[in-house]
Amino acid sequence: MRKLLFVFITILLPLSAYLQTLNVSGAIKNFEKQYFKIYKVELDTLLFVDSVMTDAKGKFNVTITDSKFVDRGMYQFNVLDQSFFVLNDFKPIVLETRYEFDYFNNKVKDNLIIKTSEENIHFLSFQKQQMLVNVARELLLQLLHIYPNGDPFYEQILKQYYERYENYDLFVKEHLKKQNTEALFLKIAKAYYVEQTPDWRLTAEKRQMQARASFFDYFNPADDFFYNTNVIPDKLEEWLTLHIPLRENQKIDENLMAHAAIQFILKTHENPRIYNFALNKVLSRFVAAHLYTSFLKVYDAFMIVDHDDCDQATDDLLWARNLASDLRNIQIGKVAPNFALKDNLKMHDLQSDYTVLMFWATWCSHCVQSMPEIQKTIDDFKLKNKSRASLSVVAVSLDRDEQTWKSYIKFQGLESWIHVSDLKGWNNEVGKLYNIYSTPTFVVLGKNKEILSVLEENEDLQSFLNSLK
């Protein structure tokens, strides 16, 4: 019996792998012996999968087995200047459509008929429902505000406005009753679902507030399925737009925009790849819109994690770190930001020819291991330049435990340096001011507190100090 069971399992395994394909067949009328393209959707990116040629009757049959391009999610079919989407749930998809050249309409999508699979039949139904609701929100709402109440056509507009929302509501709730909560089309439908039909008589501002309040009721941005759809970038843009003033010439509240972005990103935190996308997208969007205050607030909220980690650099967001340094004037030749040392003394009050700001922590193993060499580098410079140039050292600690921090200073004999810490770890205010994301970091300043260099290793500090005249 065990041998039979083993054989049965080994037969099933390759069969299961084989079933994970993208299989689409059907016909595109008026598009005989021509190529269309298939793309896999990954958030805001389209990955080219294949180019397929129809036969003399416009028919085609394509099966994609390459694991790089096969996943549960959305695929876009581009027929010249028009396109439509299908959902891949590893079941065969059969469809029909007709190509008609049209500058203003997507005829291939409008003429689309899905024969199988069930996911795609419902997905197409959802897209039609969504289009009707979008028209109600964007056009019918405006008509209700400008049409005379007594006009017979007014009643038809009002009826259409509410019917479209009600039909969408029924569509979602009917499928929820079937306990079909894992259906792919339903995940997407719920992401755009509005349970409470917006009262057209409300002011635009009140409708905006209502939309904000219910935005995440049925939408979970951390759902990994959304990585292979365009839902996350679309919903992120919608969420941020809901926080932009509706009145012309009204200034954007950058604090509110940053707060909204942080809310959205926090909801993706359980899914690292969606989280990284959302963070990158938000930061990029704020830069494009010149919302630099919003950019820095989101940057500070997520780019530094309060863990005992010596290096918090990430290659994909290096551009954001560099920009944050630029915005905070942490550049060679710029005057370094001032900060309090003790009592009424500030860093700019130091009268030395050179100042070394050292960002470190006792929990940073690299800092502790390097400290004797760092001390020697500093002492050697002072000894060699005793009569020519003075040097001050300000050690900014990213520690959280005061006793540990002070005990180490005494143990290591660092009392001659100036020591500063607000005991906030990576949330240290001076660390944020200088855009510090690794320890140790050395910022070397000149006599007028201009930044001469930013270094991360004792060897580099030693070489730089030796080059000073």
Secondary structure, 3 states (H helix, E strand, C coil): CHHHHHHHHHHHHHHHHHHCCEEEEEEEECCCCCEEEEEEEECCEEEEEEEEECCCCCEEEEEECCCCCCCCEEEEEEECCEEEEEEECCCCEEEEEECCCCCCCCHHHHCCEEEECHHHHHHHHHHHHHHHHHHHHHHHHHHHHHCCCCCHHHHHHHHHHHHHHHHHHHHHHHHHHCCCCCCHHHHHHHHCCCCCCCCCCCCHHHHHHHHHHHCCCCCCCCCHHHHHCCHHHHHHHHHHHCCCCCCCCCCCCHHHHHHHHHHHHHCCCCCHHHHHHHHHHHHHHHHHCCCHHHHHHHHHHHCCCCCCCCECCCHHHHHHHHHHHHHCCCCCCCECCCCEEECCEEHHHCCCCEEEEEEECCCCHHHHHHHHHHHHHHHHHHHHCCCCCCEEEEEEECCCCHHHHHHHHHHHCCCCCEEECCCCHHHCHHHHHCCCCECCEEEEECCCCEEEEEECCHHHHHHHHHHCC
